[in-house]
Each structure stands twice: as C-alpha cells, then as structure tokens.
Amino acid sequence: MYPDDLRYSSEHEWARREGGRVRVGITQFAAEKMSDVVFIELPQVGAQVSYMQPFGVIESVKAVSDLFAPVSGTVVEVNTALANTPEVVNSDPYGQGWIMLVEPKDDGDLQKLMTAQQYRQVVGEEGA
Amino acid sequence: MGHDLRRTPLHDRHARLGARLVEFGGWEMPVQYAGIVEEHRAVRTAAGIFDVSHMGEVELEGPGALASVQQLITNDAGRLDIGGGLYTPMCLPSGGIVDDLTVFRTGAQRYLLVVNASTAAKDFAWIAEHTRDAQARDRSAEWGLLALQGPRAGAILQRLTRPDPTALPAFHIITGAEVAGVGGCFISRTGYTGEDGYEIGCPWDQAPRLWDALLEGGVPDGLVPAGLGARDTLRLEAALMLYGNDIDETTTPLEAPLGWTVKLEKGAFIGREVLVRQMAEGTVRKLAGFEMTERAIPRHGYPLRIDGRAVGQVTSGTFGPWLGKSIGMGYVAREHAKPGTALGVEIRGKTTRAAVVKLPFYRRSI
C-alpha cells in the first residue's frame, strides 16, 4: 500500500527519486479518501513549485482539495493523460496515476519527507 | 461526529456496510458506500436503495384538510383522487419558498405531506399555523423511509410486496401495504433521481428489517445501497431542485423552473398575489442550467459572470457521473437564461467558460 522506495508528505503526496528528478503523486490513503477522482488541475510545465505549497487541485465528485508539492523545484513534465482518465489516480496511484515530474532545487526537501514506515504510522492514526 | 446529531433506524446498517457518514440537516447520514460514481451508475442502470428516514412526514386530517392544503401549496390538490399525489412548493406571502414537498391524498379527508429533513420543524410549524378545521400531526418520528430507485426497482419490490406496486401510476400512493412481511407500509411511485422508483414508508423500528429484505432481495437485479452523494448527483443531472441551494425563502417557483407547479386557477393560496404579478410581468431572474465548455467543475457558491460582470452564483454544480460532463445551475437575469448564452464560472479566481443549456440535463428514456 505504501512502497518503501517512496517518500511521503504530511499532505499525502508521494515523491520518488528518478535519477536527478522527482516524480510526484498522491498516496493510496489520499486516493481512497477522495474516492472517484474526476478532475485534476495540473501545473504548467516550467512552473516553479515550492515545498509544501499548493501546486494544483484535485477534485472528486463531492470534494475539492489542494495538491501540495513535496519538493521545491521546476515542473519538467505533467501527466497529461489525467485529463481524460483521472480515475487512474484511484486505481493506480503510484503508477499511471502520477501527477508531475519535478527538477528539484536541491536534495534537502526529499530528506525532510517521511519514510514509508513513518507514513504508515501517520495514516494508521488518521485512519483509526 | 457530534453527539447531538440525530440517527435514523438504519444507522448501524450503514456503519456495518462501511458507509462514510456525514452531517446533513442535523442528521448523521451515509454520503457513500462503495463510491458515488458506482452508486450513481447502479441507479441509472439497475437499482439503488437510499435511507431517507430523515425526511419529515406531516398528516392533515379533518373536514378542512383539503382547504388547508390548498392554502399552503401552489399546486392543485383539489384534483387528487384518493391515492393521488403531486410535487409542489409551499410559499410565503412574498412568494419565497418555505419548502418543496410531495402531497398525497390518503383518505377522503386525509393528506400526507413529505417534507425535507433540514426544514421539517419549520415546515410543521408553518403547516400547523395555517391548518383550519383539521388536525396537523407531525409523524416524522413514526415513519422510516426508504427510496428504491432505478429501472429494476419495480421488479425487486414486486417480489416482496402485496399488492403489486408496479400497477401504481407515477406519483400515486398505496397505504396499508405489506413489504417483506412488514405491514402498515405506504408505497409511492416517486423519487429524487430521475429514474423510475418507489419510496416506501414503514414503521420506524421496522426499517432495518425492510432494508435487509430489500437489499438481499435485490441482489439478482444488481441493487446496491446508495448514499446522499449519489442522491445529489442523480437529482442534479435530472435538474431536480435542492432546497436550501437552488430554492429557498428568497426565490419564487417562477424564478425556479417550477412554473408548472403554480396553479393560479385553483383560487386563493399563500403567495398567490406575488406570483400573479410575476407571471404577468415576467420574473427579473431565472434559474438557468449550464454545462462547462472548458474542463472544470462548478460548485455551489462560485460566481457566475457575463462579459466579466458578476451576475449571480452557482446554486448547485457537480461533475455528472452519467453524463460525463460538468453541469450546474444558477440564477441569472431572464435575458441571460436562454440556451446558448455564454456564461463564465469563476473557479479559483479564473473565469472558466460555460454555456446555458435546456433543463433537465438528463431525462430517462421510457
């Protein structure tokens, strides 16, 4: 449910280091909490995103939530497939449901994020 | 969840089914079980069952029952035979809407009024105040209410019910029915989803038994439990009004698309003078339906713009799971309510394009 090779934010985004870049999505916990994702407002390629600041919006049928950047940096790619198939965020949050790829400013932010083990404790508590 | 929230007799059933519970009109209610989209689709293609026990029931009985009902509502209850029913607003002298409700004639001098949960107390006070030569009784605590909705609803209910409910015409009611061994039920062919369906009233403490029997009996037909989330998206696709959002005490039935429920020819009723004048002069504003032409979802309260000018607000908006597009409604000047009019919806500070369309967004094929 929470892969060990990812880092996790308190706002339920995941971050995966891929070479020098960081891929970002929302966790299975967040996906289940939203349920029925029907719309994602993506950032522009080239946009600057900041650690734990909103960079986009995700909407389910009922709810609107901000997306928070787990790292500061420049957006180098966004998952344009989400425009037509936003539901993959629910069905495959760590794979096809990725949201953006960021060129991070430095390595510091990633180190501040939670490990899978730490995150499991947080959602365990929230889920209780 | 606060301790002061009221619970329906099905609260433990919802919990056991893993429903997500939310506050609605002072009640703790299931917003979804498996998911809004799945439940919405089930109701359009098979069937869904909703717990709507939070809704209020008021009974008027006595020689003055009809005259009192006629004073209270804009529609014409005078044409109802026993077993007949109708949908209607109930207005203030200003023409503003106290509530929208269904009215059924259940006896020669007896009427059953089914009202919204969030306004039930206010409604009963208003109804009692305007009842003459009859007794108004608030029976909300006595009746549990289930809505069985969708193309398979009739087949499911038929197997469990005497007499045969599928013989019931739309907007009619039978009383004293037996459903799954539960006696003293009423069944009306009504709903709030845009599909064929039934609403079944039963003694409050019998609701769990009825719920279990219907849910189990409906398995072969694809029946699923459905929550308030799907109820809202279903009713919005069908352009049915949500009291408190689309209509309230500041809007009249003629501003809302409810002109068909205003029967001036029936004689006096509360609000008639204002509605006569509005009908003659035309209303200043109208509730318009719109579809987004850009990808975005309109929500309640978002500003509506025309040529950059703020002209109103979204009263209801959603992504329509069956239609596969974003839809909404809102009050605009009458000249802007025509289908095809370009509208802007301000979504997170950005004006997003929409176009006025004819209501309803969805109409079932017969």
Interface residues (C-beta under 8 A of the other chain):
Chain A: S35 D36 V38 F39 E41 V57 E59 S60 V61 K62 V64 A83
Chain B: V31 Q32 G35 I36 V37 H40 G229 T233 R295 A296 I297 R299 T318 F319 P321 S326 R348
